[in-house]
Amino acid sequence: MRRVGVVLLVWCGVIAVVCACLALTGGIGAPPVAAQAPEPTPAASAPAPAPTPGGRVVILGFDGVEPTIVESMMAAGALPNLAKMRDSGGSYQRLASSNPPQSPTAWSSFATCKNPGNHGVYDFLRRNPANYVPGLGFGALKQPELAPDGVLANPAAFTNYRKGETFWAMASAAGIATKLLVVPFAYPVERLVGGTMLCGLDVSDIRGTQSTYFAMSDRIEAVENIPGGVRLPLKFEGDVAMVMVPGIRNPATKQFVEVPLKLTVDRPGHAVAFELAGQTAKLAENTWSEWLEWTFEVSPQFRVRAISRLHVIEAGEHVRLYMTCLQMHPRAPLAPISNPDEYAGQLVDRYGLYKTVGWRFDTKALQQNDLTDDVFLDDARKTMDWQGTLTLDEVALSPFRLMVSAWTATDRVAHMFWRFRDPKHPLYNEEGAKKYGKVVEETYAKMDEIVGKVAAKLTPDDLLMVLSDHGFHSFRKGFSINTWLIRNGYLAVKDQTDPASAFTNMKYLEAFDWTRSKAYGLGLGSIFLNLKGREGQGVVASEEAAALLGEIRDKLLAVADPDTGDKVFRAVYTKAEVYKGISEADAPDLQVGYADGYQTEKASAAGAAPKELLAPNDDKWSGEHAASDVADTPGIFFSNRAMEPNAAIVDLGVTTLKFLNVPAPPDLEGKALLK
């Protein structure tokens, strides 16, 4: 179902977000499989860049870095390069995030130097006031269309809801040579004149989702679609199984185009051999394949190429494999993923095939136990190294004045492994804590290593800034906003009249009686009034709105956890307080700010109202920030130069423009921080 595919996975950040422009670039046949270097060899022989006029700006972004951990590690001497930046004429401070401190909201504020009231990205979900049907919070995808003869008639198109020009586009328009490397929510491709761009978070797989993995096993009885993945049965005849792998959906038939993958198990040797379109290899247990290259023939005139990797989890009495999502082939991507277009392919020449999907770490497979903790962490380390090598090479390969490069492993590892650093978390155990209790710190140490290597390549005239878009909290319990609204008489369920017992597991706001409802929740922390003249079946008069919002806000702030007595919310913000600008009409009427340990329960976020108001979070997705109080969830900000205090995420682009002597438009909301 359309809404099922979108909403079920939104809780995990952006896992199911359909975030790419699906347009054909004419894949033909799949060439022989190419190896991926887990830790790519730097382009050591690259010529030195030509001199550039004036100093350069290099911004390194690390998603979701928690400042209290950074500060503790610096005090212990565990982040020497960041500490050196701070202590050698530079600066460090906590960085104010966006409200809410969600990644799409915060990175949009970073890019545009504007707050959500102007750029219009508030949540992973947005409601349609006319019909209450939820959709994606920052973009929408239109699928490609084929002509009757099978020729592509209209390529897919992605509409980005974010309003406002990026500061790097302003710099590029002023003649500044610019490089953008895997910056979150900087998609689709911006055609920067003379610039270089490799897109990251938002780039979809070929299915149009941000990541749909595949689990294959002889224990699986039938094809099963699960949140973030597809489980495929392996039916062995002797030692051979043929599994049909569904790729892109045919626009004409709406069916997935399938390609056969042949698997041969060597049970005594605990290995599996595969064959795919002439590509063959034998894999032992606990090993990865090289990159497999796929061709899905949608019609004789329309073929789509993709890449994926296999990992053998078990190959003995039973067989079990994990396969990554079918990612866009960098030599023939389904939609542009780089500027210039050939840049994505040039990186294959440099490093071999590489990840192209924006959601680079398969959190859903880990949550579903189709991927192990150790494999996930090893992949995170290697992917951080790949991005580090790319960044270091691009510093040296060609001249530029502005570079922005970003990493998301710091965020994903925290989301998945906070359960082992918080003794109060329902999934905490001492054995896991001994093994995984410091993996967040390990990613921060890797961040520090990267910063040190980049800093060593810069000159005294260059400006280096390091940021995270928000901090982190434990997620111990889920709170159902919609259940609370029902219990307090603000929301009604169809065919249920007792607010003390009414509930619904039906998601997507489909089960509510709008004629009896004054307010509803959708997304990770948003509450909307059912206003007359705005919502399709609104019942709240405009003159009642302010008093009603005040009433709901006061009651929410008084909510306490019955098990501990702790307050669930640190703050609740009204639209009038925090959202000013051209997009304020789309803003939530109330934005909650949870206290540490609490977040919106995932079914409630998807528009349901579960029976229990508070429930323990027994999900491996155990750290969170999405609806935490912004005042309690800052990121980090380092610079190799002294900066003004009270820095906010909207300030960094304005600071960059000032350093580069590019006039900043007067409507930017950030301030220049250079002293």
N, C-alpha and C positions, 0 to 999 in steps of 0.2 A: 504494500500500500504506500502511496506517496507520503503521507504524513508519518506512517510507521518508520519508513526509511530515514526520515529527517529527524524525528523527535527522540526516538529511543536512545540514540547515541549522543545527543547533544550534551547530556550530563557529563560526559567524559571530556569536556573541553571543546573539541571540534571534531571528534572522530567521525561522525556521520554527516558532517557538513559538506554539502555539494558545492565545491569551491573552485571550479575551473571552467574555462571557455572550451567546450568540446567542439573543436573545428578540425576538419580533415586536412592533413598535410601529406596525403598520398603515400602511405606505407605500401611497399610491394612485397618482396620476399624477405625472410629472416636470414641474415648472414650467419656464419658459424658463430657459436657461442664465444663471448669474450670474457676474460677473467676480470674480476674486480680486485684491485689491490686493497686489502683491508686498511693498510696505512700507506696511502699513495706516496710515491717517490716525488719529492719536490723537484721543480723545474730548475735544477741547479745551474744548468748551462744557459739560462735565459739572459739576454743582454741587459745591462743596466738601463733603467728608464732615462729618458731625456730630461734635462732640467725643466722644472716647472716654475712659473712665476709666483713667488710668494709661498708661504707655508701651506701644508696640506692639512686636512681634517680627516681623522680616522675615528669612526665610532664603532665600538664593539658592543653588541647587545647580547645579553644572556637572559633568557626568559625565566622569570619566577625565582630570582635569587633572594633569599631571606636575609635581611641585614643583620639580625642578631647573631646568626651563625657566622657570617662574614666577620663581624666585629670580634667574636670570640676566637675565631681562627687567627685573625691578625694579631690579637693579644698573645696568642700562643706561638707566634712566629710561623704559622702554617701557610700564610699567603704572602710570601716575601715580595713578589713583584707588585702586587697591589699596594702593599704597605710602602714600598719604595716610591710609587707614584704619589702617595699621600704625603710622604715625609721629605721629598726632594723637590720642593717648590710647587707641588701640586695640591690636591685637595680631595677630601672625601666627605660625603654627607648622605643622609637618607633622601631618597627621591620621592616626592609626592606623586602618587599614581592618579589614574582617572577614577571617576565614580560612576559605575562600580569598577573595582580593580580586576576586570576580566581582560584576557589577552586581546580579543578583537577591539575592545573599547580603548585599551591603553595604547596599543600599537597604532591605532588610528589617530589618537591624540598626539603621539610622537610624530607621526608622518605629517600631519596637517598643522601642528602647533595650535590646535583648537580643542576645546572641550566638547563632550558629546552633544550638548545643546546645539552646536553648529555642525559637527561632522555627522551626527545622526546614527552612530552605532552604539547601542545601549546594551545589547545582550546577544547571546548566540541565537535566540529566537526573537521574533517580532510578531505581534498579533495584527490581524487585519480587522480594524474596527467595524467594517461593514458586515462581516460574516463570522468573526471570531476564529477563523481558521489560522493556525500558526504557520509561520514560514521562517526562513532563515533570517538571521538578524543583520547580515552584512552583505548579502548578495543573493541573486537568483539565477538559475540556469535554465536556458531554453535548449532543448535537445535538437540535434541535427535532423534535417529532413532530406529524404531521398526522392528524386523524381521517379516516375513509373518505370523508367528504363534502368534504374539502379544507380544513376549518377547523383552525386551529392548536389542537391538543389539549394539548401540553406544550411550553412554550418551552424553548429551550436553557438550560443552567445551567452556570456556571463555578464550580468548587470551588477555593478558594484554600488551598494547603497551609500557608501561613504561619500560625503560631500567635502569639497575643499581640495586645493592643490597641495601636493607634497612639497616639502621644502627642498628635496633634491631635484624635483622638476623645476623649481624656481632657480636653483643654482645652475642647472643645465641650460636653461633658457638664457642665462646671463653669460654663457660661454665657459662654464666650469666643467672640466672633464670629471665624470662621475662614475663610480662603480657601486652597484647594489648587489650584495651576495646573500641570498636566502633570507631576506628580511621578512618577518612575519606579517601577513595581511597586506603585502605589497604585490597584489595580483589583481587583474591581469597585467601583462607586460606593459611597461611605460616605454615609449619610443624616445629615449633620451638621445639627443643628437650627439654622436661621438661617444656615447656612454656605453657601459657594460652592465648587464643585469641578468642574474640568474634567480628565478623566482623560487620561493619556498612555500611556507604555510599558506594554504588555499589551493595549491596545485592538486588536482584530483588524480585518482587512478583512472584507467580507461572506462570504468563503469560509471564515472561521474560522482562517485563517493570519495571522501577524502582518504579512506583506507578500508577495503574489504579483503580480509585475509582468507586463506583456505586451509582447513584442517582435513586430513585424509587418514582414514583408519579402517581396518577390517572389523573394528568394534561398532562402527557406525552402520546403522541398518538402512537409512534412506537419506536423501539430500535434505539438509536442515539449514534454513536461514536463521542466523542468530545475530544479536547485536554486534555489528562490526565484522561479521564473517559469514562464511558458508562452510558447512561440514559435508564432505563427500565420502560416500561409502566405497571401500575397496573390496571388490568381489574377485578373489583369487581363483583361478583355475590352475591347479598345481601351484607353481610359484609365480605366475604371471597375472597381473591385473591391468585392465585398461580403464582409465577414469577419464570422463569427459569434463573438461574444465570450461565453465561458462565465462566468457569475456564480456565484450561490449554488447549492449542490447541493439537488435536490429530495429531501426526507426519505423520500418514498414510493418513488421510482424509483431513487434514488441517482445519478441523472444530473444534470449541470449544466444549469441553465436558461440558454438562450442568447438574446442580443439582437443583431440585425444592425446593423453599422456600415458605412455606405457611404463609400467613399473614391474621389475623382476626382483624378487626377494631372495637373498642368500641367507637363509635362517641360521645355519651353522656358523657362517662368517659374520653374522649380525651386520648385514649391509643390504642396500637397495640400489639397483641399477635403474636408470631412467632412460627413456628414448623420447625425444620430442623433435619432430621435423628434421631428422638427421643428426641432432645433437645427442650425444650419449655420454654417460659417466656413471661411475659406481661410487656410492657414498657409504661410509661407515656410520654407525650410530654416533650421534652427537657431533655431526659435521655438516657444514654448509656446502651446497653446490656453488659453482660459479654462476654468473647471471645466465638465465635461460632467455632466449629470444623467441617471441611468439608473433604469429601473424593470424589475425582474425578476419576472414573474408566475409564482410557484410553483404556485398554483392560483387559481381565480377569487376565492377568499376570502383569499388570502395573497400579498401583494406586498411586495417588498423594494426599497427605494430605495438608491442609491449615487451616489458622485461619483468622477470621475477626471480626469486631464489628459493630453493628448497632446503629444508633442514630435516634430517632424519632424527626423530626422537626415539623411536623404538623399531628394531628389526630383528625379531626372534620368533617366539611363539605367536606374537601379534606384531602388526606393522602399524606404525603411526608416524605421519609426516606433517610438518607445518610448511606452508608456502606463503610468502609475502603477497601483498596485493599486486595486481597487474598494473605496473607503473608505465607511464608514458615513455616510449623509447626516445632517448635524447637525440638520436640521429633523425628521427621522423616522429616528433611528438604529435599527438592528436590535436593539441592546441599549442600555440606558441608558449614557451616557457623561458625564453631568454631574449635578450637584445644585445647584439643583433641575433637573428634567428640561428645562424650557424654557430654561435658561441656554445650552445649546449652540446653540439656534436664535437666541437673542438676540444671540449673537456674530456670526451671519450678518447680522443687521440692522446691526450696528456696523461690520463689516469686509468683508462679502461672504463667500462660501464659503471654507473653509480646511481644512487637513489635519486629519483626525480619527484616522488610524491611529497607533498608538503608536510603531511603528518608522518614524520620520519620514524617514529617509534611506535610499535604495535601494542599500545596499552590495552586495547580490547582483547587481543589474543592472550595477554597475560591475565587479564581479569577472568577470562573464560577457561583458564588452565590449559589452553592450547599452545602455550609458550612458557618456558620456565624462567624463573627469576634470573638465573645465571646467564642464559642466552640473551635475555633482554638487556642486562647490564653490559655484557660484552659488546653487543651491538651499539649501545649508547657510547661506549668508549671509542670504538672504531669510527663512528659517525662524527663524533667531536673532533677526532684527529683528522678526518677527511676535510672537514670544513676549515680546520686550522691550517692545513697544508694549502688549500685553495686560497685562503686569505693571504698567507705569507707569500705565495707565488704572485698573486695579483698586486701586492705591494711592490714587487720587483719587476714585473713583466712589462708594464707600459705606464706612461705618465698619467697622473690623475691629480685632482685637487681635493676631491671628496670621495671617501669610501665609507660605506656602512655594511657591516657584516654581522650576522646574528647566529646564535645557537639556541636550540630549544631543549636539549637534553637535560639541562639544569632543572627545568620545570617538570619534565615528564618523570624523571627519577624521583623527584620530591612527591609528585602525585601518587606514585605507585609504592613507595617504600617508607612513607611517613609512619606506617603501621609498626615499623620496627624501631622507631626513635621515640615514640610516645607510649609510656607504660599504661596510660589510661585508654588507649585505643582498643576496641574490641578484638582486633586481630593480633595484638602484641603478644609475643612470647619470647622467653629469654634466649632460646636457641636461635631464633631468627634475628634477635637483636645482636647477638654476638657476631653473626655472619654479615648482616646487612645494616646494622645500626648506624654505620658511618658512610654509607654509599653516597648520601647527599654531599657530605664533606669531600668525598673523592671527586665528584664532578666539579666542586668549587676549586679544588686543587688543580684540576685540569684547566679550568677557566684561568686560574692564576698563571699557569704555565704558558697558555696561549697569549695572554696579555704581555708576559715578559718577552716572548719571542717577537711579537709585533713591535713592541716598544723599542727593541734593539735595532729594528730596521728603520726607525724614524730619525729625523734630524731635529736639532734644537728649535727649528722654526715651525715644526709641525705641532698640531693640537691633537692630543689623544684623549678621547672620552670613553668611559666604560659605564654601562648602565644595565639595570634590570627594570622591567616594566612594572613589577609589583613584588610583594613579598609572599609569605606562605603561613598557613596555619594548619593545625590538625583538624581532621574532620571525623569526629567521634559519633555524632548523632545527626540524623536528618529530621528536619522540621517541615511538616506539611502546611504550607501557607493556605492552600485551599481548604484543607480540613479545618484549620483554625477559623477561616472566614465562615464556614458552614456552622461550626459550633457557636459562633457569636452572632449568627443571624444575618450575615451579609451576603451569603451565597446559598443557593438552593439547588438541590439535585432533583431531576425529573422524577416524578412519581414517589418521592419520599418527602414526608412532611415534618418529621421530628428532627430538629437540628442537633439534638443530643446524640443521635445514632446514625444519621444519614452519612453515607460515603459512596464513592464510586471508584472503581479501578479502570474505568474507561478514560482514556487519555485524550489529548488534543481538544479539550474544552467541549467535547461532544455531549456530555451527560447533564449539563446544567440547564435549569429552567430560568431563562433570562428575564421572564416577566416577574420573577420573584427575587432577582439577584441585584445587589447594589455594587458589588466589587468582586474581582477575581484575580488570581495570580497566574502568571505565565513566565517561564524562563527561570533563571537562577536566583532572582531576587526582586522581581518587578510585580507591582500591584497596580491594577487599573480600575477606575470607577466605571460602572456601566451607565455612562452619561447619555441622557437624551440628546439627540441631534448629532452625536459623535459615533456611538456604538449602534449597530443595526437594530437592536431591540433594547435601547437604553431606557432606564426608568428613573435615574437620578437627575433631578433638575439642577441646572447650573448654579442656582442660588443656594442649593443645599450642599454643594461640593466641598467648600472649604471646611464647614463644620464637620462633615462626615469624614474627611481626611484627617482632621485633628483628632477625632474620636478614635478612629482605627489606629492612628499612630500612637496615641497615649496608651491604648490597651496593649499593643504589641510591645512597647517598651517595658510594660509591667510583667510580661510573660516570663515565668521562671521554670526551670527544669525541676519536675517534682522529685527526681532522684537525688539531686544535689543542692537545690535551692539557687543555683547559678542563673543569672539572667541570660536569656537566649540571644537578645539583641543588645548591641552597644549603641546603635543609633538607627533612626528611621528618617529618611530625607524626603521632603516634598519636592515635586517638580519645580515649584516656584523658587525654592531655595537654591537649587543646584543646576538647573537646566535652562539656560538662556541662549537664544540664538535662532537661526533660521530653521532648525530641526526640532524645536522644543515641542511641537505638536505631536511628534511620535514618541516622546519620552514617557516613561511610566509616571503615574500620578504619585506613587510612593516607591522609593528604593530602599530596601532594608539593608542594614549593616550588621551582620551576625557577629557575635562574640566568638572568641577562639573555641574551637571544638564543634561548632554548629554550622550547618549549611542547609539549603533547601533540599528536601527529600526528592529523589530523582523522578518519581512518578508525579509528584506535585509540580515539579518544574515542567513536566511534559503536559500539564493541564488536567491531571486526575486529582482525586481527593481520597487517599487511602484511609483506612479505618483508624489507624493509630496516628495521633498527633506528632509524637516523637518516636523514633525508632533507631536502635543502634546501627551504625554503619558497618556492615560485615563485608564490605567490598574492598578489594585491594586498592582501589582508588581512594586512598586514605588521607591524603593531604589536599588542601583546597584553599582557594582565595577568592573565588568568583563573586560571591556575595558577602564577603567579609567587609567590615567597616573600613572604608578607604583611609580613615585617619589612623587605623591600626595595621595597615598593610602596605607600607612604603617599599619601594625598591632601593637599589643602591646607585650611587653616582660618584665615580672617580674621574679625575682629570689630572693631566700633567701640568696644569696651570692653576693658579689661584682663582677661585670662583666666588661669586656672591652667595650668601646663605639662602635657605628656603627654596631650593631648586625644585621644580616640578617637571613632569615629563613633557609638558608643552613648551618648555624653555629651551630644550636642546637644539631644535631646529633653528630657532631664532638666534641662538648663540653661534651656531654654525654659519648662518648667513652673515652675521656681523663680522666674524673672523675672516670670511672670504670677501668682504666688502661688497656684498650683494644687498641692495636695498630690500628690506622686509616690507611686505604689504601692510597697511595700517590695520587690517582686520585680524591679524594674527594675535592670539591671546597670550602667547608666551612672552618672556622677557629675556634679554641678553644677559648672561651670567658672568661674562668676562670682566674682571676687575681692571 
